Each structure stands twice: as C-alpha cells, then as structure tokens.
Amino acid sequence: MAPIIYLEGNIAAGKSTLAANLKRLELFPVLDEPVKDWQNVEGHNLLELLYTDRVTWSYPFQVLALATLGRRQTNLLANHPEGLTVLERSPQCSLRVFAQALAEMSAIGREHMAILRILRDAVAPPTQRPIHYIYVRTPPAIAYQRLNRRGRTEEAGVTVEYLTLLWMSDRHLAAARGNRPSSRLGWNAHS
C-alpha cells in the first residue's frame, strides 16, 4: 500500500516551495496547506484574526484548521486510495504543534485542547497506509525573513519568538509522529 507523505516545518520554512516542485513532477497528487480556506470563511479572514487576537481566535482557528486539513485528507484518500499522496501539513501537526504552542501561550485552555483532540481523531482517523514525514528545517530567523518577504498581511503579527516556540526541540518531528509508526526525513532549507 502506497504511503501518505506529509510536508511539515515551521511557518515560512519552504514547505510550499517544496510542494510546488513536487507538483511539477506530475507523478502523484500533492495538496497545498489550505491557507485560502482560512483566509476566507464566509468573508472573514480567520488567519488574520488569529494573529490579531490570539486569545479570542486561537481555538476557533484550530477547529477550522483541523476541519479543513481533515477534509482535504479524506477527499484525497477517497480519490486516490492506492497511490502515493503528499499533503502539506497534517492534522496531527495542527494539534500537537500549533495548538500546543498556543496552549503554552495561554491562548487555548485545557478543555479546548481536549475538544481539539477529539476533533483530530474524528477528522483524521487511523489509516492502514504507511505514514512518512518530510520536515523542512529552517531556523526561525530565516523563516521570519521569508515570512516578511512574502508579505501576507495577516502574518504581520507573527514574531520571531513565536516561530522559535514552534521550532524548539524539533517539536515538529517528534509531535507529528504521535503514537503511530512512521519515518521522518529532515531537509535543511537555509537559503
């Protein structure tokens, strides 16, 4: 059975560039992180709201992130049940990296984290397919420079400290795996 490969890494690490390069090969489906879904929820930009007021919008944004990441994974696997598939960002990372970091910043409470775990299990149930992760490793200072260069207005509130919190201890690598067997490949993207 062909594996699912997740592209993981910090904000502005280079995941989308890697995904675009993989798409050009036209060998297997590659799905981007659903940023556009987050930027337009019935006319509301939840990504911007998250970075403008983390305390108010962290939990609703994480619900949205899990729902959209889970939906695209379900749709992709339904349409490509046998072949290799590549997805930028996993539901597991949304919960175990981003929501956890927001909880450490006191922007998400314990009870909300419990609900997010239930939602993650509902939108991304276990699969028999092997899971692999490609982690795009980019230091926070470089990711911050890239973030500023790409100029998404909603990311103006992202600080190098927040990127560092996400980066610490290779959190993405350890957290994305969860309790499931998987393999991981790190890729340094320092340019």
C-alpha positions as CSV (number, residue, x, y, z in Angstrom):
1,M,0.0,0.0,0.0
2,A,1.4,3.4,-1.0
3,P,2.3,5.8,1.8
4,I,0.9,9.2,2.8
5,I,3.7,11.8,2.9
6,Y,3.3,14.9,5.0
7,L,5.4,18.0,4.4
8,E,6.0,19.6,7.8
9,G,8.0,22.5,9.1
10,N,7.7,26.0,10.6
11,I,5.8,28.8,9.1
12,A,7.7,30.1,6.0
13,A,10.1,27.2,6.2
14,G,9.8,26.4,2.5
15,K,7.1,23.7,2.5
16,S,5.0,25.4,-0.2
17,T,8.1,25.7,-2.5
18,L,8.8,22.0,-2.0
19,A,5.2,21.1,-2.7
20,A,5.2,23.2,-5.9
21,N,8.4,21.4,-7.0
22,L,6.9,18.0,-6.3
23,K,3.7,19.0,-8.2
24,R,5.8,19.8,-11.3
25,L,6.9,16.2,-11.4
26,E,3.2,15.1,-12.1
27,L,3.9,11.7,-10.5
28,F,1.4,11.8,-7.6
29,P,-1.1,14.2,-6.1
30,V,0.3,17.0,-3.9
31,L,-2.1,19.1,-1.8
32,D,-1.1,22.5,-0.5
33,E,-1.9,23.7,3.0
34,P,-5.4,25.1,2.8
35,V,-4.4,28.7,3.6
36,K,-7.0,30.2,1.2
37,D,-9.7,28.3,3.2
38,W,-8.5,30.0,6.3
39,Q,-8.4,33.5,4.7
40,N,-12.0,33.4,3.5
41,V,-14.6,31.9,5.9
42,E,-17.8,33.4,4.6
43,G,-15.9,36.7,4.1
44,H,-13.8,36.5,7.3
45,N,-10.1,36.0,7.4
46,L,-9.5,33.7,10.4
47,L,-5.8,33.6,9.8
48,E,-5.7,37.4,10.3
49,L,-8.0,37.3,13.3
50,L,-5.8,34.6,14.9
51,Y,-2.7,36.8,14.7
52,T,-4.5,39.9,15.6
53,D,-6.1,38.5,18.8
54,R,-4.8,35.1,19.7
55,V,-6.8,34.7,22.9
56,T,-10.1,35.1,21.2
57,W,-9.3,33.4,17.9
58,S,-6.8,30.5,18.7
59,Y,-9.5,27.9,19.5
60,P,-11.9,28.8,16.6
61,F,-8.9,28.8,14.2
62,Q,-7.6,25.4,15.3
63,V,-11.1,24.0,14.9
64,L,-11.1,25.4,11.3
65,A,-7.5,24.1,10.7
66,L,-8.4,20.6,11.8
67,A,-11.6,20.5,9.8
68,T,-10.0,21.8,6.6
69,L,-6.9,19.6,6.9
70,G,-9.0,16.6,7.7
71,R,-11.5,17.2,4.9
72,R,-8.8,17.5,2.2
73,Q,-7.0,14.4,3.5
74,T,-10.3,12.4,3.4
75,N,-11.1,13.6,-0.1
76,L,-7.6,12.9,-1.4
77,L,-7.5,9.4,0.0
78,A,-11.0,8.7,-1.3
79,N,-9.9,9.8,-4.8
80,H,-6.5,8.1,-4.6
81,P,-7.0,5.1,-2.4
82,E,-3.9,3.2,-3.6
83,G,-1.3,5.7,-4.8
84,L,1.3,7.8,-3.1
85,T,-0.1,11.1,-1.8
86,V,1.7,14.2,-0.5
87,L,0.0,16.7,1.8
88,E,1.4,20.0,3.1
89,R,0.8,20.0,6.8
90,S,-1.0,17.2,8.8
91,P,-4.0,17.4,11.2
92,Q,-1.6,15.8,13.8
93,C,0.8,18.8,13.5
94,S,-2.1,21.3,13.8
95,L,-2.9,19.8,17.2
96,R,0.5,18.7,18.5
97,V,2.5,21.7,17.4
98,F,0.4,24.8,16.7
99,A,-2.5,24.2,19.2
100,Q,0.0,23.1,21.8
101,A,2.2,26.2,21.3
102,L,-0.9,28.3,21.7
103,A,-1.8,26.5,24.8
104,E,1.7,27.2,26.2
105,M,1.0,30.9,25.5
106,S,-2.3,30.6,27.5
107,A,-4.3,31.3,24.3
108,I,-6.1,27.8,24.4
109,G,-7.3,26.2,27.6
110,R,-7.1,22.5,28.6
111,E,-10.7,21.9,27.9
112,H,-10.4,23.3,24.4
113,M,-7.3,21.1,23.9
114,A,-9.4,18.1,24.9
115,I,-12.0,19.0,22.3
116,L,-9.4,19.5,19.6
117,R,-8.0,16.0,20.3
118,I,-11.5,14.6,19.8
119,L,-11.9,16.6,16.6
120,R,-8.5,15.5,15.3
121,D,-9.4,11.8,15.9
122,A,-12.7,12.4,14.1
123,V,-11.3,14.1,11.0
124,A,-8.1,12.1,10.7
125,P,-8.9,8.5,11.8
126,P,-6.1,5.9,11.7
127,T,-5.3,4.5,8.3
128,Q,-3.6,1.3,7.3
129,R,-1.4,3.2,4.9
130,P,2.2,3.9,6.0
131,I,2.8,7.5,7.1
132,H,6.0,9.4,6.3
133,Y,7.1,12.9,7.2
134,I,9.4,15.3,5.4
135,Y,10.4,18.0,7.8
136,V,11.7,21.2,6.2
137,R,14.1,22.5,8.8
138,T,14.6,26.3,8.6
139,P,15.9,28.3,11.5
140,P,13.4,30.8,13.0
141,A,15.4,33.9,12.0
142,I,15.4,32.8,8.3
143,A,11.8,31.7,8.4
144,Y,11.0,35.2,9.8
145,Q,12.8,36.9,7.0
146,R,10.9,34.8,4.4
147,L,7.6,35.5,6.2
148,N,8.3,39.2,5.9
149,R,9.3,38.9,2.2
150,R,6.2,37.0,1.2
151,G,4.1,39.8,2.7
152,R,0.9,38.1,3.8
153,T,-0.8,41.0,5.7
154,E,-2.3,38.6,8.2
155,E,1.1,37.4,9.3
156,A,2.3,40.8,10.4
157,G,1.6,39.7,14.0
158,V,3.9,36.7,13.8
159,T,7.0,37.3,15.8
160,V,10.4,35.6,15.7
161,E,9.7,34.5,19.3
162,Y,6.5,32.6,18.1
163,L,8.5,31.0,15.3
164,T,11.1,30.0,17.8
165,L,8.5,28.4,20.1
166,L,7.3,26.3,17.1
167,W,10.9,25.4,16.3
168,M,12.1,24.5,19.7
169,S,13.4,20.9,20.3
170,D,12.5,19.8,16.8
171,R,8.9,19.8,18.1
172,H,7.5,19.2,14.6
173,L,9.5,16.0,14.1
174,A,8.5,14.4,17.5
175,A,5.0,15.7,17.6
176,A,3.9,14.9,14.1
177,R,4.5,11.2,14.7
178,G,2.2,10.9,17.7
179,N,1.8,7.3,18.7
180,R,1.9,5.8,15.2
181,P,4.8,4.2,13.5
182,S,6.3,6.4,10.8
183,S,9.5,7.5,9.2
184,R,10.9,11.0,9.1
185,L,13.3,12.8,6.8
186,G,14.7,16.2,7.6
187,W,15.7,18.7,4.9
188,N,17.6,21.8,5.7
189,A,16.3,24.9,3.8
190,H,18.7,27.7,4.8
191,S,18.5,30.0,1.8
